[in-house]
C-alpha cells in the first residue's frame, strides 16, 4: 500500500506543487501575485533512481536519528556560506526530512524538493510544527527539475549530491534554474584526499551504493565536469570528512 501511494504521489507531485510543466517564479504565486510559499578493482553497481527512492523510503522514519546530529555543523556552515538576502527564493535540493529548514532566515523563501514522498511528508510536518510559513515543497528529481530557467536566486544541496545517479546532471540543473551570479552551495561527504582513506572509500563504494549513497565522489572532478568553479571550500562535520563548497553561478 505504501509503495502504491508513493507511486501515485510521485506521478502527481510535480503537478500538485508546480503545475504540469516547468514554471518560473510566477508559478509559485497565488491569485493576488503573492508567493504561496506558506507552506577501481571491482565492478561497481551504479545506483538507480528507483533504488534510491526505495532506500530513502525505508530511511525516512529514522533519518533524523541517524543523520541529524552527525551532520549538524555542516548545515550551519552551509547556511552561512549561502547567506540569503531578504526576498531571495532559495531552492533546497534534496530537502529530505527538513532538518535544514529551521536554519533559513524568515525573510527568504524556500522551495524544498525531494524525490522521496515520505521524506517530503516529514519535511512538511516539520515546517508546520516550526511555523515556517516561507517554505513550499515539490516532489521531484533534482536531475530533472520542474522549474524554469533563472527562477531562483540561490541553490543549496546538503548531503544529497552523492545520492543521485548522475550528480553532474543535477548540478547542471542547479545552474539552469539559478539566476546568473546566484550562489550554489553543495555540502557532502566526498572522497578523501588522504590516499589510504580514499582507497578504503573506493573499496567500500559498492556496498555504500546499496545503502543509498556514494563514498568515492571526487568533488574537484565533479565540479570540473559540471563546469562550476568553487569559490570557497570548508571542511565540516566529524573529523572534517565532509566539504561545504560555495560556487557562483557563472551563466
N, C-alpha and C positions, 0 to 999 in steps of 0.2 A: 504493500500500500504506500509506504514512504517513497519507494522508487517511482511509482506511478505518479504520485503527487508532485515529486521533484521534477519529473519529466514534463508534466503539464505546466509547472511554474517556469521551467526553462524555456518552453515554447512561447509562453505568454509574457515572459518577463520584460523583454525589451519593449514590446508594445504597451505593456501596462505602465511602465515608467517613462518612456521616452518617445512613444509613438512607433509606427511601423516602418520608419525609415530614419536614416541619420538626421539629427536635428542640431541646430545651433543653440545658443543661449536662450533665444526666444522660445524654444520648445520647453524650457524649464520654467515658464511663466504661466500665471493664471490669467483669467479673462481681463483683469484690471491692469495687466502688464507687470505685476509684481511677481517676484520669483516665488515659486511654490516649493521652496527648499525647507519647508517646515518639517518637514519630516527629514695507447694503453696495451694491457696484457690480456684483456678479456673482452668478449663480445658484450657490449653494453646494451641493455634493453631500454629503448627510448620511452619516455612517458607519453601517454595519450591523454587528450582532454577528458575522455570518458573515465579513464582510470583515476585521474587526478580528482575529478568530481566525486567519484565513489569514495576515494580515500578521505577527502575532507568532509564528506557527509558523516563518515564514521568518527572523525576527529572532533566534530563540532561540539558535542556535549562536554568534552574535556580539554578543548583547545586552550582556554584561558588558564587552566591549572598547569598545563604543560609549558606553554609558551608565554604566559603573562609576565611574571617577574623576571625571567631569564633574559628577555629582550627589552625590558622597560627602559633602560638607559639609552638604548639606541633610538627608541621612539622620541624621547625628549630631544636628543641631539638632532634628529631629523627635522623636527618641527622648528628648532632654532635655525637650522640651515634654510628651511623653506621661508620662514619669516613673512607670512602672508600679510598683505596690506588691506586696509578697510575696503570692502566692496569686492575683493577678489573672489573668484569662483575657482575652487581647488578640486581637482579630480583625485580621489583616494582610490588608486587602482589595486584591487586585492584587499578590500576593507576588512575581510574576514568577519570576526565577531564584534568588530568596532572598538577594539582596545585603543586605537589611535584617537577616536572621536573626541573624548573629553579634553584633549590637548590643543585642539583648534580654537583660536580666539572666536568669540561670538560675532565679531564684525566681519568675518569672511563666511562665504557659503561653501558647503562641501557636498560633492557628489560622490557617494561611496558605491563602488561597483565590485561585484564578485561573481564568480562562476557557480558557486555552490549555494543553493537555496536555503538550506538550514543555517549556514553562516550568516546570510543576509537577514534571516528572521531574527537571529540573536543580536545582530548589529542594530536592527530597528528597535528591538526591545531595550537595548542599552540606551539608545538615543532618547527614547521615550522616558525611561527612568531618570536619565540625567537632565531632562528638559532641554535637549539640544534641538532647538527649533530651526536651526540654519542648515540642517542636514537632509538630503534626499538620497534615495537609493535606486540602483539599477542592477538587474540580474543579467550579466553579460560577460563575454570572454574578452580579456584585455588584449588579446591578439587581433580582435575584430570589434573595435569599439563602435557602438551605435551613436556616435556623436559627430557633429560636423567639424570641418577644419577650423582651427583657431577659435574654438568655442569655450576654452577655459584659460584662466590666467596662469595656472601652475598645476603641476602633477607631482604627487608623492606616491611611491610604491614601497611598502615596508614588508620585507620578508615574503615576497611573492614572486620576484623575478626568476628565482631558481625553481619555481613550481611549474611554470608554463612550459609546454613542449618546445616552443620557439621563442626564447626571450628576446632575440633580435627583432622579430616581428612585433613583439609587444612594445619595445622601446620606440620603434618606428611609429607605432600608433600613438604613443605618448607625444612624440614630436608633431605628429599631424594635427592632433586636437589642441595642442598648446599654442598659445599666441607667440609670435616672434619675440624673443627676448625674455620669455617666461622661464621660471625656474622649474627644473625637473630634479627631484631628489629620489634616489634609489638606494635603499638600505637592505643589506642582505648578508648572509654568510657566503663568502667567496673562497675559492681555492687558496690555501695558504701560500704565502711567498716563501715560507720555510721549506726547503727541499724535502726533508724527511716527512714533515706533516703533510705536505702537498701530495707526496707519493702515497701515503696512507689514505688520503681522501680519494685518490684515484682508485685505489683497490676496493674501497667500500662503496664506490659510487653506484654499482649495480644494485646492491641491497637498499641503498638510500632511495633509489628511484621507486622501489616498491612501497616505501614509506611515505612517498608523496613529495620529495624534493631532491635536488641535485647537490652533491658536495664538491664537485670538481669544476664549477663555473669560474673561469678567469675573468675578473672584472675589466682588466685592460683590453683583452681581446673582444669582450662583449661590447664595450663602448666603441671600440675601433670599428667593428663590423656594423654597428648601428649608426656610425658617423656622428658620434656625440663626444664632446671633449669635456673631461672633468675639470671643474674649477677649484674644487676643494674636496679632499678625502679625509674622513675622520675614522679612526679605529674606535670601535664601540663594543659594548657588552663584555661578558666574562672572558678574560684572557685576551681581550681585543681581537676576537676571532671574526667579528663582522666589520663591514665598512659602510659608512654613511657617505654617499657620493652626491655632491651638488654639481649640476650641469646647467648651462643656459641654452635654451632652445635656439639654434643658430639661424633658422629659416627666416 
